[in-house]
Amino acid sequence: RTLLRLPAHLAPIKAAVIPLKRNHQDLVAKAQTIRSELQSLGLGRIFFENSGNIGKSYRKHDEVGTPFCLTVDFESLETDTVTVRDRDSMSQIRVATPELAAYLATNLSGSTVSK
């Protein structure tokens, strides 16, 4: 596995928001909304990834040093949560959308990842 292990606070792209299916209108719309909201908060560059293959998207962002990938899936539509994948550990947790900005702000500051 190839990855660029930059400290989170130095990464040029702070997070990628990825809809699980690129042709599912509701997933894409939710992902775009999340990306816009996070970008407007000044957390750094938040990238919208819509390539369609979640595995390839994860690998691409590992290679460019993106610390977090935020996956918008069908559960996201029902529970208003997203899956947050950490680049270094590949661990995944669900975070409520209203808490996402605080989660990223904490973990992009250079401190350790909160669980």
C-alpha positions in Angstrom: 0.0 0.0 0.0 1.4 3.3 -1.1 0.7 6.3 1.1 2.1 9.8 1.8 2.1 10.0 5.6 2.1 13.7 6.2 1.0 15.1 9.5 -2.7 15.9 9.2 -2.1 19.6 9.8 0.4 19.8 6.9 -1.7 17.8 4.3 -2.8 19.9 1.3 -6.2 18.2 1.2 -7.6 17.7 4.7 -10.5 15.4 3.8 -12.2 13.8 0.8 -16.0 13.4 0.8 -16.9 10.4 -1.2 -20.4 9.2 -2.1 -20.6 5.4 -2.2 -22.3 5.4 -5.6 -21.5 8.2 -8.0 -24.8 7.7 -9.9 -27.1 7.8 -6.9 -28.5 11.3 -6.8 -29.3 11.4 -3.1 -25.8 10.2 -2.0 -24.1 12.7 -4.3 -26.3 15.6 -3.1 -25.6 14.7 0.6 -21.9 14.4 -0.1 -21.8 17.8 -1.9 -23.7 19.4 1.0 -21.3 18.0 3.6 -18.3 19.1 1.5 -19.6 22.7 1.1 -20.4 23.0 4.8 -17.0 21.8 5.9 -15.2 23.9 3.3 -17.0 27.0 4.5 -15.8 26.5 8.0 -12.2 27.1 7.1 -10.8 23.6 8.0 -8.7 23.6 4.9 -9.2 22.0 1.5 -12.1 19.5 1.5 -12.2 17.5 -1.8 -15.3 16.1 -3.4 -14.4 12.7 -4.9 -16.9 11.2 -7.3 -14.9 8.6 -9.2 -17.3 5.8 -8.4 -15.0 3.2 -7.0 -14.6 3.6 -3.2 -11.5 1.4 -3.0 -9.7 3.3 -5.8 -10.8 6.6 -4.2 -9.3 5.5 -0.8 -6.0 4.5 -2.5 -5.8 7.7 -4.5 -6.2 9.8 -1.3 -3.7 7.6 0.6 -1.2 8.4 -2.1 -1.7 12.1 -2.0 -1.7 12.3 1.8 -5.3 13.1 2.5 -5.7 12.2 6.2 -9.4 11.5 6.2 -11.9 10.1 3.7 -15.6 10.7 4.6 -17.9 8.1 3.0 -21.5 9.0 2.4 -23.5 5.7 2.1 -27.1 4.6 2.4 -26.9 4.6 6.2 -25.8 8.3 6.0 -29.2 9.1 4.4 -31.1 7.3 7.2 -29.0 8.3 10.3 -27.2 11.5 9.3 -23.8 10.0 9.9 -20.8 9.4 7.7 -18.0 6.8 7.8 -14.7 8.5 8.6 -11.6 6.5 7.4 -8.2 7.4 8.9 -5.4 7.2 6.3 -2.7 5.9 8.6 -4.6 3.2 10.5 -7.3 2.5 7.9 -9.7 2.4 10.8 -13.2 3.5 10.2 -15.8 5.0 12.6 -19.2 6.5 12.1 -19.5 10.2 13.1 -22.8 12.2 13.2 -22.8 14.9 10.5 -23.4 17.7 13.0 -20.3 16.6 14.9 -18.1 16.2 11.9 -16.6 19.6 11.8 -15.5 19.4 15.5 -14.1 15.9 14.9 -12.0 17.1 11.9 -10.9 20.3 13.7 -9.6 18.2 16.6 -7.9 15.6 14.5 -6.4 18.0 11.9 -4.7 20.1 14.6 -1.8 17.6 14.9 -3.2 15.9 18.0 -3.9 12.2 18.1 -7.0 10.8 16.5 -10.1 10.6 18.7 -12.0 7.4 18.7 
